[in-house]
Amino acid sequence: MSLNKISTSISTVLVVGASGYIGQHVVLNLLEKGLSVICIIRRNSNIDEELRCKYRRLKILVVDLNNTEELEILNDNCPPFDAVISCIGSKTGGIRDSWSSEYLANLSILRLAFERSAKRFVLLSAICVQKPKLHFQRAKLAIENELIHSGIIYTIIRPTAFFKSLSGQVDRVKSGKRFIIFDEGMNNSCKPISEHDLAEFLCGSLTNPKQQNKVSMIGGPSPALTPLAQARMLFKLANKNQRYLKIPSKIFKIFQAILTPLSYFSLRVQDKIEFLKIAHYYATESMLYWEEESEEYSSDKTPEFGTEDLRTFYTQILTNGLEKQHLGEHKLF
């Protein structure tokens, strides 16, 4: 099958994780491009009511992807589709939730896509899988490997930090409180990308021949920013004096050591320890291209995409608030 035929024959896209932060923007982007969209969402999740009313090309399926009976119903009743964009991921970062959501749920969709002879599968992963130390990272790598060897034409996208992950302290700064940084605020840099730009990159990958069977890292259109640089920008835009609360990143290691003896008896404590590991990782590791030979992160080798930068985003939420920036259950601030 030629690439041109693949490009022109995609008219209906199955979007998994469609009610999530990125998934909602992917759905809107596809609909605006004139495509039909089938959304798979978790129970107790929602798709914007305005979209439901505006677009007749939108269909919604509520499915527990970890429930065998519901998967059988999905296999029998899911309308035809030509391609998949999967944005599903762990909501908590817990051990079981990571493997259940990142790997098993995606694996179920991959099998469905294979059975339906899907022409393209776009998977949203994360740039941090370059240095896997956490369960959710290993689960992402496991499903990446399954997709690569599935025989379906694929695109795996590993974005840097989202704007929303850098918005948790906006209200603190607005109210005159101190900005929390770990160590000196210089350990972890990123090239943040907006939800709109990332959704455009994800949807564009469906028909971009350069993205065929490729793993792509992507950042936003700005230089790499440390937490200290982000804080200074935010203080200036909010017209507030710079005030910082510095927390040593090793505190997460200390709490891990305290909880470890209890973890042998409690799955809940194991998840608490995993969260501490996640917190330490994000306090000490950059979300940039990892250069194996030099064992350093490289801003220059982290690709840039899009038009929206962090300064514009901060300006908007300082004015309009954080109503649509859902930070998730494992937010730090």
Secondary structure, DSSP 8 states (H G I E B T S, - for coil): --HHHHHHT--EEEEESTTSHHHHHHHHHHHHTT-EEEEEE-TT----HHHHHH-TTEEEEE--TT-HHHHHHHHHH----SEEEE----SS--HHHHIIIIIIIHHHHHHHHHHTT-SEEEEE--GGGGS--SHHHHHHHHHHHHHHTSSS-EEEEEE--BGGGG-TTHHHHHTT--EEEETTS-S--B--B-HHHHHHHHHHTTT-GGGTTEEEEEB-SS--B-HHHHHHHHHHHHT----EEEE-TTHHHHHHHHHHHHHTT-HHHHHHHHHHHHHHHHHH--BSEEETTTTEEESTTS-B--S--HHHHHHHHHHH-STT----TT---
